[in-house]
């Protein structure tokens, strides 16, 4: 099937055009289109829109859909969220929140402790959307320059991070407060579940019901 890809600002300059047409197999998703575009979006956080509605990487595509790739907008910041089975990189996340307006960058790492390993399960698509919404709200509420977060699922061994948060802000106060707000809300609102494995014992960690709104 044929998909139209709209490009803006830095992406338009990289590609040398404002619009591309790509061929994808039936049942393809947004992430397949991004993969087809190769290195075009490398090192640049983008949000996606399908037929002028914001969408995540797992959103399905249909023949003749219009996919827009939107780089950070002038005067604002694009949050970046990811659920992954891969080991997490604080350095990579810090790069996503670098901003010339920022005088402070704060990071948080949630690390496996006291057990052999943790196993995480997530409603991945919904979790990414929820985390992105939390980041967007934190940017507006705390005056952040940028915010990003990623959560690992599957098995996370002892001493390895399962969740990373990075925020940048003009001053350290906003950065510390914003990072704390983000991680607290991710733990309370994102549909992610944790099982502790120690010796021969396994148990799901109790949590709280997420807010309906």
N, C-alpha and C positions, 0 to 999 in steps of 0.2 A: 504494500500500500504506500501511497505517496503522502508525505507530511511536509508542510511548509514551516520553516523555522525563521522567525523574525529575530533580528539582532540589533542591538543598540549600543551607542557610545563606544567603550573600549572593544567590545566584541565585534561591532561593525567594522572598526578600524583593523582589527586583527584579520578578519575574514575578507576585507576589501569589498564587502557588499552588505546591504541591509536585510537581505532575504536569501535563504537557501531552500532547495527542494531535495529531500532525501527519501530513499526507498527503504522501508522496513517491513518485516514479515507481519502477517496478521497476528494480533494478540500482543504486539509490542507495547512497551511502556515508556514513560518519559526517560528513564535511565538508559534504555536501549538507544534512544535518539541521541542522548548526550555522549554515549560511548561511540556511536557512529561518527560523531563530530570530532573525535580524536582529542588533540591537545588544545582545542579552541578555548575551552574554559579553564585551562590549567592555571592554578594559583590565583584564580579570581572567584570569590564567592558569588554565586548567582541564585536567584529565585526563578521559578518556572511558572508559566501561565499557559493553560490550554484553553483556547477559544476565549481568551480574555478573563479567565478565572484562575486565581492562584492554585497551583497544584504541587504535590510532592513527587519525588522520583519514582514512586510506584504507581502513579496515576496511569490508567490505560489510555491508549491512543487509538483513534478510529481513522479510517481513510479520509483524507482531505482535512484533517484537523490542522489548526494553526498553533504551533508551539512557539512561545516567546521566551527568550532567555534574557533575564533582566539583571544587569550588574548593579552594584551599589548606586543608589540615586544621589544626586547632588543635594546636600543639605540634610541628608538622612542616612540611616545605617540599615543594612540588610542583616538580619540574624541568620545564623547558620546552625543547623541541628542535624545530627546523624546517629542512627542506631547501626551498630556494626558488630561482626564477629571477630574483627581484627584487633590486635593489640593497639592501645591508644598512645598518641604522641602529643605531649604537652607543647613541644616546639611547633608542631604543625598547627595546633589550635591558636597559639599566640600569634602566629603569622596572620591568621584570619582576622584578628582584632586590631592589628597595627593601624594607627590613624595619626595624621599629622597634628590633629587637635588634641591628642591624648598626652597627658603628663603622667599617667599611671596605668599600669596593666596589672590586674590581679587574676591569679589562677587558683583553682581548687581541684585537688585530686582525691577522689574517694578510693581507698586502697583496701584490698582484702587483708584481714587481720584475724588472728586467734583461731583460724580454722585451716584445714588443708586446702580448701578451695571453695569458691562460690559458683553457683550455677544460676544464670539469669535467663528469664524468659520474658518476652515482650510482645505486645500487639504492635508490631514495629511501625506500620504506617501511621497509626493513630498516635503512637508515642512521639514520633518525629514531629507531627503536626502540633501536638500539645506542647512539646519543648520549644518549638519555634514560636508559638504564641506567647509562652512565658518569657522568652528572650525579647520579643518585640515589646511586650508590656514593660519589661525591666528597662529597656532603652528609653522608653518614653517617661517612665516614672522617676528614674534616677538620673536622667540626663547623661546617659552613657554615649560614648562615641560608637561602640560596636560591642556585640556579645555573641558568643558561640559556645556550643556544648555538644558533647558526644557521649554515648553510653554503650558500653560493650555488653553483648549478650553471649550466651553459651557459657563455657567454663572459664573462670578467671582465677588463676593460681594465687597462692599466698604472696603478698607484697606487690602484686600488680594492680594497676588502677582499673576500676570498673566504670568510673564516670569522671569526666573532665569538664570544667567550666572555665572560660576565659572571658574577661570583660576589660574594656578600656574606657577611660573617662578623663576629663581635664584635670581632676584632682583625686587624691587617694581616698578621700572620704566617700565620694560617690562610687568609686570602683569597689571598695570593700563592701559597702552596703549592697550594691547591685549584685555582686557575686554571691553574697550570702542569701539574698532574696531568690536568686535563680536556683541554687542548689536545694534550698528548702522547698521550693515549689515543685521542682522536678521530683523529689522524693515523695511529695504529697499527692501529685496530680497525674504524673505520667503512668500509663498502664504497663508497669514493669514489675516482675516478681522475682524474689531472691530465695534460693535454697542454700543452706549452709551444710557442708560436708566435712565432718571431722571424725577421723578414725572410721568406725563402721556406722556412725550415726548420720542421719540426714533429717533436716527439718526445714519446712518453709517458714520464712520469717514473717511474723504477723505484721500487718500494716493497718492503715485506716482507709475507709471508703473515700474515694476521690469525690470532689464536689460535682454535683450534677450539672451546674452551670459554670 
